[in-house]
């Protein structure tokens, strides 16, 4: 009877240890899931921002697929000290 009780106590201890391990693993998994969801949301927001900017620039016929040309356009706008808040006409040709 005593040996059987000892085996059961060992089994209970073993199961307790397994439960503790699984609880820790669950916590780590939930944390990793939350980080992945946050990264996905950031990526989704970045893609939406890029898509919106791309469409708006397309409306003004500013090419964004040619990075060198796009960089030159931005550089030229910067050199002219362009102020989008100003009250003067804004026409640029590409």
C-alpha positions in Angstrom: 0.0 0.0 0.0 2.8 2.4 0.9 4.6 1.8 -2.4 1.5 2.4 -4.4 0.9 5.7 -2.6 4.5 6.7 -3.3 4.0 6.0 -7.0 0.8 8.0 -7.1 2.5 10.9 -5.4 5.4 10.8 -7.9 2.8 10.7 -10.7 1.0 13.7 -9.2 4.3 15.6 -8.9 5.2 14.6 -12.5 1.9 15.8 -13.8 2.2 19.1 -11.8 5.6 19.7 -13.4 4.2 19.0 -16.8 1.3 21.4 -16.1 3.8 24.1 -15.1 5.9 23.5 -18.2 2.8 23.7 -20.4 1.6 26.9 -18.7 5.0 28.5 -19.4 5.0 27.4 -23.0 1.4 28.7 -23.4 2.5 32.1 -22.1 5.4 32.2 -24.4 3.2 31.2 -27.4 0.7 33.8 -26.6 3.4 36.5 -26.4 4.8 35.4 -29.7 1.3 35.4 -31.3 0.7 38.9 -30.0 4.0 40.1 -31.4 3.2 38.5 -34.8 -0.3 40.1 -34.8 1.3 43.5 -34.0 3.8 43.1 -36.8 1.1 42.1 -39.2 -0.9 45.2 -38.3 2.2 47.4 -38.8 2.8 45.8 -42.2 -0.8 46.2 -43.2 -0.7 49.9 -42.2 2.6 50.5 -44.0 1.2 48.8 -47.2 -2.0 50.9 -47.0 0.1 54.1 -46.6 2.3 53.2 -49.5 -0.7 52.3 -51.7 -2.5 55.6 -50.8 0.7 57.7 -51.5 1.3 55.8 -54.8 -2.3 56.5 -56.0 -2.2 60.1 -55.0 1.2 60.6 -56.8 -0.3 58.8 -59.8 -3.1 61.4 -59.9 -0.4 64.0 -60.3 1.4 61.9 -62.9 4.4 61.5 -60.7 6.1 58.2 -61.4 7.1 56.2 -58.4 8.2 53.0 -60.1 11.4 54.6 -61.4 13.1 55.3 -58.1 15.9 57.5 -59.6 13.4 59.7 -61.4 11.2 59.9 -58.3 14.2 60.9 -56.2 15.2 63.5 -58.7 11.6 65.0 -58.7 11.6 65.1 -54.9 15.1 66.7 -54.8 14.0 69.3 -57.4 10.9 70.1 -55.4 13.0 70.5 -52.3 15.5 72.8 -54.1 12.7 75.1 -55.1 11.6 75.4 -51.5 8.1 74.2 -52.5 5.5 74.9 -49.8 2.3 73.0 -50.3 0.6 75.4 -47.8 1.4 78.5 -49.9 -1.2 80.4 -52.0 0.6 80.2 -55.3 -0.2 77.9 -58.2 1.5 74.6 -58.1 2.2 73.1 -61.5 5.1 70.7 -62.1 5.9 68.8 -65.3 7.7 65.5 -65.3 
